[in-house]
Amino acid sequence: MITPLLFIAPAGGGPGGSGFSVLILQIAAIGLVFYFLILRPQSQQRKKHAQLLSALKKGDEVMTAGGIVGKVKDIKEAKELNETRVTIESGTATIVVERSRIIRVGASMAPGAAQG
């Protein structure tokens, strides 16, 4: 991607030639910083959270993003909505939440979830 842009720079090495290549290097450096500080950690967190949820089974103690703590009573696939619903028993209440809203299973916290 950078190679075709370098051919556009003047061959004479005049006053504007080196400035353009420095600009391209700065943009590439900003792109690398953005990737390594923002995009890559987010994708790693998503993968860890997916692994945490894939190991979910009946009887596990969980905590939802809303702070509800309880035990998994049932796990159901909702075909028409293309999502998984989890029934949680918390005290005397039974609550149905989406699987993706669970942030803690047992002692394992989802990455990026606020502890407290």
N, C-alpha and C positions, 0 to 999 in steps of 0.2 A: 504494500500500500504506500509506503514512503518512497520507494524507488521511482515511480512515475512522477512524483511531485518534484524530485530533485532534478529531473531533466528539464523542467520548466525554468529553473534558475538560469540567469545569463551565464554564458561560458567565459566571458571576458573577465570575470571576477571583479566587476565594477563595484561601485558603492552600494548597490542593493543586493548583490549576490550572497554574501555571507549572512546578512540579516535574515534572509528567507530560510536558510538552513537552520539557523539558531531557533527561529520561530517553530519550525517543524519539530526540532528536538525538544523544545519546551512543551509543546502540545503532547508529544509522545510521553514525556515524563509525567505530565499531569494525568494522562490516561492510565499509566501504570500505577501511580499512587491511588487513584480512584478505584482501580480494580483490586489492589491488594488491601486497601483499608476499608472498603465498603462492600463491593460485590462478592468477593471470595468468602469473607467471614459470614455473610448472610446465607450463602448457599450451604456452607458447612453447618450452620445452625438449623436450617431447614432439613437437612439430611438426618441430623441427630434427633430432631423432634419427630421425624417420620419413623425412625427406628424405635424411639420410645413408644410411639403409638401403635406400631405394628406388633409389639410384644404385649399389648394390653389383653387381659383375659378376665373372666369372671372371678370375683372375689378380691381383685386388686383394690387397694385404697388409692383414691385419686383426688386431685384438686383441680377445679375448673378455673378458667381465667377470671370468672366472677367471684372466686373465693369460696365456692361451695366444696366442702370436703365430705366424701362418702365412699361407699364400696360399690364396685361395678356389679350390677344385678343381671344385666343382659346387654348384648351387643347385636345390633341389627343393621343389615344393609338396606337402605332405601333406594330401590332401583329407579323409580321415577325422578328422584332428586339427585341421584348419583352421589350420595354421601352416606356416611355411616353414623347411625344414632346409637348412643350409649345411655342405658338406663342406670341411674345412680340412686342408691338408697342412702339418705342422709337423715339420721335420726328416725322420725316417723314419716318423713316425706319421701316420695319417689319422684325423681326429676329425670327428664330426657334431654340430653344435650348432644351437640355434634361432637364427633370424636376429635376434631381439630381444636376444639375449645379446651381440651384437657392439657394442663401445663405441668402436672406432676403425677407420677405413678410411683407409689411407695415412697422411697426416699430419693428417687431420681427426678431432678428438676429439669425441665426443658431448657435448652440454652437460650439465653436472652430474656428469660422470665425474671421478673423482679422478686427478690427474696424478701420475705418479711411477714 
